[in-house]
């Protein structure tokens, strides 16, 4: 980290310690027992990583009112989750993916949100993102008496119960450990994945029916394996080569009679069309044509979903599809697709610089960063073929 950035972080942390000390002297607002607020400001993948913890909290605290504070962008991800009693939204500064109007706007907004949260009289707040000092400050300003989070320098001043942060644990495990700590359990240094369970996404019936109609209209047949490819990602350094995607499609069509859906956002439709044009296999393009729920329903029908490090591949895992993810800059140990490693495979180039966790490389530098681009089509085809073979065998066993 450059010296100027280190100085800026030290100055910020000192200011946060002063703010936390001042708030800790204030009398807490009256609270009602058994009301918990969970704060998670993130987007698709990170919110899906929270779902095993929501299930665990509901099972452990069946009579507790559980509220979840998410960004407006997170509402479609969690609004049908049966383990939550109430969902509140917040335009979390730094997560809106928009320019902030002024340097002071995040703090004015914090005061407004604190007044709103005070009316709910929560007993406990759990700040689930390890470095989210703004959310911890919000909970303290709202007068929530018990505030649980990780013992990070910028966050700890606002907490009443800090938990030491352990590196090299998956985000699913981090969420789970913090919830255990908040409810009086002693979190183990490592929790088996079998204990935590799978991620979840609950598809509304209307979305499931619309997805079926879309598949039928696009001639997707139930007697052939469906492969969904989601080639887009939020950062250019995560992207794979268009011609390589086409090679994968051609090989899987030849070996397994696979049929394909190319998914993505409206902005990624052109990318999907380019892949389809380079492949002889043909594909239905869903980019820009589905809601999140409809995409989840299409993916639930797939024998395999393939993509880079992106939220929709984690969505596929949350509805029970097998997934193959191509990882590069981001740490797959912490942020990889969660679940049974036989059903959720991750491919890495194995470079010495991985993971760097840097996503903001300028366009002129992208060719020099081939952690994803350097993955061979043959390697992806081989693993995808193994997974489709496993799926075919499991279907035969069911029959």
C-alpha positions as CSV (number, residue, x, y, z in Angstrom):
1,X,0.0,0.0,0.0
2,X,1.4,3.4,-0.9
3,X,2.5,5.7,2.0
4,X,-0.2,8.2,1.3
5,X,-2.9,5.5,1.4
6,X,-1.5,4.1,4.7
7,X,-1.6,7.5,6.2
8,X,-5.2,8.0,5.0
9,X,-6.2,4.7,6.5
10,X,-4.6,5.5,9.8
11,X,-6.3,8.9,9.9
12,X,-9.7,7.3,9.1
13,X,-9.3,4.6,11.8
14,X,-8.4,7.2,14.4
15,X,-11.5,9.1,13.5
16,X,-13.6,6.0,13.8
17,X,-12.2,5.2,17.2
18,X,-13.1,8.6,18.4
19,X,-16.7,8.3,17.0
20,X,-17.0,4.8,18.5
21,X,-15.8,6.0,21.9
22,X,-18.3,8.9,21.9
23,X,-21.2,6.7,20.9
24,X,-20.3,4.1,23.6
25,X,-21.0,6.7,26.3
26,X,-24.5,7.3,25.2
27,X,-27.4,5.4,26.8
28,X,-28.7,2.7,24.5
29,X,-32.2,3.1,23.2
30,X,-34.9,1.0,24.8
31,X,-35.0,-2.4,23.1
32,X,-37.4,-5.3,22.8
33,X,-36.0,-8.8,23.5
34,X,-35.5,-11.2,20.7
35,X,-35.2,-8.7,17.8
36,X,-32.0,-9.2,15.7
37,X,-30.9,-7.0,12.8
38,X,-28.4,-8.5,10.3
39,X,-26.5,-6.0,8.2
40,X,-25.1,-7.1,4.8
41,X,-24.5,-4.4,2.2
42,X,-23.2,-6.6,-0.7
43,X,-24.5,-7.8,-4.0
44,X,-25.6,-11.2,-5.5
45,X,-22.8,-13.6,-4.6
46,X,-22.2,-12.3,-1.1
47,X,-25.9,-12.3,-0.2
48,X,-26.2,-15.9,-1.4
49,X,-23.2,-16.8,0.8
50,X,-25.4,-15.5,3.7
51,X,-28.3,-17.9,3.2
52,X,-26.9,-20.9,5.2
53,X,-26.5,-18.6,8.1
54,X,-30.1,-17.3,7.7
55,X,-31.3,-21.0,7.8
56,X,-29.1,-21.7,10.9
57,X,-30.4,-18.6,12.8
58,X,-34.0,-19.6,12.1
59,X,-33.5,-23.1,13.3
60,X,-31.6,-22.0,16.4
61,X,-33.9,-19.0,17.2
62,X,-37.4,-20.1,16.1
63,X,-39.1,-17.4,18.2
64,X,-36.7,-14.5,17.4
65,X,-37.7,-11.7,15.0
66,X,-35.0,-11.7,12.3
67,X,-34.6,-8.5,10.2
68,X,-32.2,-8.2,7.3
69,X,-30.8,-4.9,6.1
70,X,-29.6,-5.0,2.5
71,X,-29.2,-2.6,-0.4
72,X,-32.2,-2.1,-2.7
73,X,-30.1,-4.2,-5.2
74,X,-30.3,-7.1,-2.8
75,X,-34.0,-7.2,-2.4
76,X,-34.7,-9.7,-5.3
77,X,-32.1,-12.1,-3.9
78,X,-33.6,-12.4,-0.4
79,X,-37.3,-11.3,-0.6
80,X,-38.6,-14.8,-0.8
81,X,-36.3,-16.3,1.8
82,X,-38.6,-18.0,4.5
83,X,-36.0,-17.7,7.2
84,X,-36.3,-13.9,7.5
85,X,-39.2,-12.1,9.1
86,X,-38.5,-8.6,7.7
87,X,-36.3,-7.1,5.0
88,X,-35.2,-3.5,5.2
89,X,-33.3,-1.6,2.6
90,X,-30.5,0.9,2.7
91,X,-28.5,2.7,0.0
92,X,-25.2,1.7,1.5
93,X,-22.5,4.2,0.6
94,X,-19.8,2.5,-1.4
95,X,-22.1,-0.2,-2.6
96,X,-24.6,1.7,-4.8
97,X,-22.2,1.6,-7.8
98,X,-22.9,5.3,-8.2
99,X,-20.9,8.4,-7.6
100,X,-21.4,9.8,-4.1
101,X,-22.9,13.4,-4.3
102,X,-20.5,14.8,-1.7
103,X,-17.9,13.7,0.9
104,X,-20.4,14.4,3.6
105,X,-23.4,12.5,2.1
106,X,-22.5,9.1,3.6
107,X,-22.6,10.6,7.1
108,X,-25.8,12.6,6.6
109,X,-27.4,9.5,5.3
110,X,-26.1,7.5,8.3
111,X,-27.9,9.9,10.6
112,X,-31.1,9.6,8.7
113,X,-30.9,5.8,8.6
114,X,-30.1,5.6,12.4
115,X,-33.3,7.5,13.1
116,X,-35.3,5.0,11.1
117,X,-33.7,2.0,12.8
118,X,-34.2,3.4,16.2
119,X,-38.0,3.0,15.7
120,X,-37.5,-0.8,15.4
121,X,-35.9,-1.1,18.8
122,X,-33.6,-3.9,17.9
123,X,-31.8,-5.8,20.7
124,X,-28.9,-7.1,18.6
125,X,-27.1,-6.1,15.4
126,X,-24.8,-8.4,13.6
127,X,-22.5,-6.6,11.1
128,X,-21.7,-9.5,8.7
129,X,-19.2,-7.9,6.3
130,X,-15.9,-8.0,8.1
131,X,-14.7,-4.5,7.2
132,X,-18.0,-2.7,7.1
133,X,-17.3,0.2,9.6
134,X,-20.2,2.3,8.2
135,X,-22.7,-0.5,9.1
136,X,-21.2,-0.9,12.5
137,X,-21.4,2.9,13.1
138,X,-25.0,2.9,11.9
139,X,-25.9,0.2,14.5
140,X,-24.2,2.2,17.2
141,X,-25.9,5.5,16.2
142,X,-29.2,3.7,16.1
143,X,-28.7,2.8,19.8
144,X,-28.8,-1.0,19.3
145,X,-27.4,-2.2,22.6
146,X,-25.6,-5.4,21.5
147,X,-23.4,-5.0,18.3
148,X,-21.5,-8.0,17.0
149,X,-18.9,-8.0,14.3
150,X,-15.3,-8.8,13.5
151,X,-12.4,-7.3,15.4
152,X,-11.1,-5.2,12.5
153,X,-9.5,-1.8,13.4
154,X,-12.0,0.3,11.6
155,X,-15.0,-1.7,12.9
156,X,-14.2,-2.6,16.5
157,X,-14.7,0.9,18.0
158,X,-18.5,0.5,17.3
159,X,-18.9,-3.1,18.6
160,X,-19.9,-4.4,22.0
161,X,-18.9,-8.0,21.1
162,X,-16.0,-8.3,18.6
163,X,-14.9,-11.7,17.3
164,X,-11.3,-12.2,16.2
165,X,-11.2,-12.4,12.4
166,X,-9.6,-15.6,11.0
167,X,-8.0,-15.3,7.5
168,X,-8.4,-17.9,4.8
169,X,-11.9,-19.0,5.6
170,X,-14.7,-18.9,3.1
171,X,-17.3,-16.1,3.4
172,X,-20.0,-18.6,4.0
173,X,-18.0,-19.9,7.0
174,X,-17.3,-16.3,8.2
175,X,-21.0,-15.5,8.3
176,X,-21.8,-18.7,10.1
177,X,-19.1,-18.3,12.7
178,X,-20.2,-14.7,13.5
179,X,-23.9,-15.8,13.9
180,X,-22.8,-18.6,16.2
181,X,-20.8,-16.1,18.3
182,X,-23.8,-13.7,18.4
183,X,-26.2,-16.3,19.7
184,X,-23.9,-17.6,22.4
185,X,-22.3,-20.6,20.7
186,X,-18.5,-21.0,20.6
187,X,-17.5,-20.8,16.9
188,X,-14.9,-23.4,16.0
189,X,-11.8,-22.3,14.0
190,X,-13.2,-24.3,11.1
191,X,-16.7,-25.6,10.5
192,X,-17.3,-28.5,8.2
193,X,-19.2,-27.6,5.0
194,X,-21.6,-30.5,5.8
195,X,-22.5,-28.8,9.0
196,X,-23.2,-25.4,7.3
197,X,-25.1,-26.8,4.3
198,X,-25.8,-25.4,0.9
199,X,-26.7,-21.9,-0.2
200,X,-30.3,-21.2,-1.2
201,X,-32.4,-19.2,-3.5
202,X,-36.2,-19.5,-3.6
203,X,-37.7,-19.2,-7.0
204,X,-41.2,-17.7,-7.1
205,X,-43.8,-20.0,-8.9
206,X,-44.5,-17.3,-11.4
207,X,-40.8,-17.0,-12.4
208,X,-40.5,-20.8,-12.7
209,X,-43.5,-20.9,-15.1
210,X,-42.2,-18.0,-17.2
211,X,-38.8,-19.8,-17.4
212,X,-40.5,-23.0,-18.6
213,X,-42.3,-21.0,-21.3
214,X,-39.1,-19.3,-22.4
215,X,-37.3,-22.7,-22.6
216,X,-40.1,-24.1,-24.6
217,X,-40.3,-21.1,-27.0
218,X,-36.5,-21.4,-27.6
219,X,-36.7,-25.2,-28.4
220,X,-34.8,-26.4,-25.3
221,X,-35.6,-30.1,-25.2
222,X,-35.9,-32.1,-21.9
223,X,-34.3,-35.1,-23.4
224,X,-30.9,-33.5,-24.0
225,X,-28.5,-32.0,-21.4
226,X,-28.8,-28.3,-21.0
227,X,-25.6,-26.3,-20.4
228,X,-26.0,-22.7,-19.4
229,X,-22.9,-20.5,-20.1
230,X,-22.8,-17.1,-18.3
231,X,-19.7,-15.5,-19.9
232,X,-19.9,-12.0,-18.4
233,X,-18.5,-10.6,-15.1
234,X,-18.3,-7.4,-13.2
235,X,-14.6,-6.8,-14.0
236,X,-12.9,-7.2,-17.4
237,X,-9.9,-9.1,-15.8
238,X,-12.3,-12.0,-15.0
239,X,-13.4,-12.6,-18.6
240,X,-12.4,-15.6,-20.7
241,X,-11.9,-15.6,-24.5
242,X,-14.9,-15.6,-26.7
243,X,-13.5,-18.1,-29.1
244,X,-12.7,-20.4,-26.2
245,X,-16.3,-20.4,-25.1
246,X,-17.3,-21.4,-28.7
247,X,-14.8,-24.3,-28.6
248,X,-16.3,-25.5,-25.4
249,X,-19.8,-25.4,-26.9
250,X,-18.8,-27.3,-30.0
251,X,-17.0,-30.0,-28.0
252,X,-19.9,-30.6,-25.5
253,X,-22.4,-30.6,-28.4
254,X,-20.4,-33.3,-30.2
255,X,-19.7,-35.5,-27.1
256,X,-23.0,-35.1,-25.2
257,X,-25.5,-33.7,-27.6
258,X,-25.6,-30.7,-25.3
259,X,-27.9,-27.7,-25.9
260,X,-27.0,-24.2,-24.7
261,X,-28.4,-21.1,-23.2
262,X,-26.2,-18.0,-23.0
263,X,-27.2,-15.8,-20.1
264,X,-26.2,-12.3,-19.0
265,X,-27.3,-8.7,-18.5
266,X,-28.6,-6.6,-21.4
267,X,-25.1,-5.1,-21.7
268,X,-23.7,-8.6,-22.2
269,X,-26.1,-9.6,-25.0
270,X,-23.6,-8.6,-27.7
271,X,-20.9,-10.8,-26.0
272,X,-23.3,-13.7,-26.0
273,X,-24.2,-13.2,-29.6
274,X,-20.5,-13.2,-30.6
275,X,-20.0,-16.5,-28.8
276,X,-23.1,-18.0,-30.5
277,X,-21.9,-16.8,-33.9
278,X,-18.5,-18.5,-33.5
279,X,-20.0,-21.8,-32.4
280,X,-21.6,-24.4,-34.7
281,X,-23.6,-25.8,-31.8
282,X,-26.3,-23.0,-31.7
283,X,-27.6,-21.4,-28.6
284,X,-30.6,-19.6,-27.1
285,X,-29.6,-16.2,-25.8
286,X,-31.2,-15.2,-22.6
287,X,-29.1,-12.1,-21.9
288,X,-31.4,-9.2,-21.1
289,X,-34.5,-11.3,-21.3
290,X,-34.9,-12.7,-17.8
291,X,-35.4,-11.5,-14.2
292,X,-33.2,-12.9,-11.5
293,X,-35.9,-15.4,-10.6
294,X,-36.4,-16.5,-14.1
295,X,-32.6,-16.9,-14.7
296,X,-32.5,-19.0,-11.5
297,X,-35.3,-21.2,-12.8
298,X,-33.5,-21.8,-16.1
299,X,-30.3,-22.6,-14.3
300,X,-32.1,-25.1,-12.1
301,X,-33.0,-27.0,-15.2
302,X,-29.4,-27.2,-16.4
303,X,-27.1,-30.2,-16.2
304,X,-24.2,-27.8,-15.9
305,X,-23.6,-24.0,-15.6
306,X,-20.2,-22.6,-16.6
307,X,-18.9,-19.1,-16.1
308,X,-16.2,-16.9,-14.6
309,X,-16.1,-15.6,-11.0
310,X,-19.6,-14.0,-11.0
311,X,-22.7,-13.9,-9.0
312,X,-25.0,-15.7,-11.4
313,X,-22.8,-18.9,-11.2
314,X,-23.3,-18.8,-7.5
315,X,-27.0,-18.4,-8.1
316,X,-26.9,-21.6,-10.1
317,X,-25.3,-23.4,-7.2
318,X,-28.0,-22.0,-4.9
319,X,-30.8,-23.6,-7.0
320,X,-29.0,-27.0,-7.1
321,X,-27.2,-26.9,-10.5
322,X,-23.7,-28.2,-11.0
323,X,-21.3,-25.4,-11.7
324,X,-17.8,-24.9,-13.2
325,X,-16.2,-21.6,-12.4
326,X,-13.1,-20.1,-14.0
327,X,-11.2,-18.1,-11.4
328,X,-8.3,-15.7,-11.7
329,X,-7.6,-12.6,-9.6
330,X,-10.1,-13.3,-6.8
331,X,-9.3,-15.7,-3.9
332,X,-11.3,-18.8,-4.6
333,X,-10.7,-20.1,-1.0
334,X,-12.6,-17.2,0.4
335,X,-15.0,-16.3,-2.5
336,X,-15.3,-19.5,-4.6
337,X,-18.7,-21.1,-5.3
338,X,-19.8,-22.9,-2.2
339,X,-20.9,-26.5,-2.0
340,X,-19.9,-30.1,-2.7
341,X,-16.6,-29.9,-4.6
342,X,-17.7,-32.7,-6.9
343,X,-20.7,-30.6,-8.0
344,X,-19.0,-27.2,-7.9
345,X,-15.6,-27.3,-9.6
346,X,-13.2,-24.3,-9.8
347,X,-10.5,-24.0,-12.4
348,X,-7.3,-21.9,-11.7
349,X,-4.3,-21.2,-13.9
350,X,-2.0,-21.8,-10.8
351,X,0.0,-18.6,-11.3
352,X,2.4,-17.5,-8.6
353,X,0.6,-14.1,-8.4
354,X,-2.8,-15.6,-7.7
355,X,-4.8,-14.4,-5.9
356,X,-4.0,-10.7,-6.1
357,X,-7.7,-9.7,-5.5
358,X,-7.3,-6.7,-7.7
359,X,-10.0,-6.0,-10.3
360,X,-9.3,-2.5,-11.5
361,X,-6.6,-3.1,-14.1
362,X,-6.7,-0.5,-16.9
363,X,-7.9,-1.8,-20.3
364,X,-4.4,-1.4,-21.7
365,X,-3.0,-3.8,-19.1
366,X,-5.5,-6.6,-19.4
367,X,-3.6,-8.7,-22.0
368,X,-0.8,-9.0,-19.4
369,X,-3.1,-10.5,-16.8
370,X,-4.0,-13.9,-18.2
371,X,-5.0,-15.7,-15.0
372,X,-8.4,-16.4,-16.7
373,X,-7.6,-15.7,-20.3
374,X,-4.7,-18.2,-20.1
375,X,-6.9,-21.1,-19.2
376,X,-7.0,-23.6,-22.0
377,X,-10.2,-24.6,-23.8
378,X,-9.1,-28.2,-23.6
379,X,-8.9,-28.0,-19.8
380,X,-12.3,-26.5,-19.5
381,X,-13.8,-29.1,-21.9
382,X,-12.2,-32.0,-20.0
383,X,-13.7,-30.9,-16.6
384,X,-17.0,-30.0,-18.1
385,X,-17.1,-33.4,-19.8
386,X,-16.4,-35.2,-16.5
387,X,-19.2,-33.2,-14.8
388,X,-21.7,-33.9,-17.6
389,X,-20.7,-37.6,-17.4
390,X,-21.4,-37.6,-13.6
391,X,-24.7,-35.9,-14.3
392,X,-25.7,-38.5,-16.9
393,X,-24.8,-41.4,-14.5
394,X,-26.7,-39.9,-11.6
395,X,-29.8,-39.5,-13.8
396,X,-29.5,-43.1,-14.8
397,X,-29.2,-44.2,-11.2
398,X,-32.3,-42.2,-10.3
399,X,-34.2,-43.9,-13.2
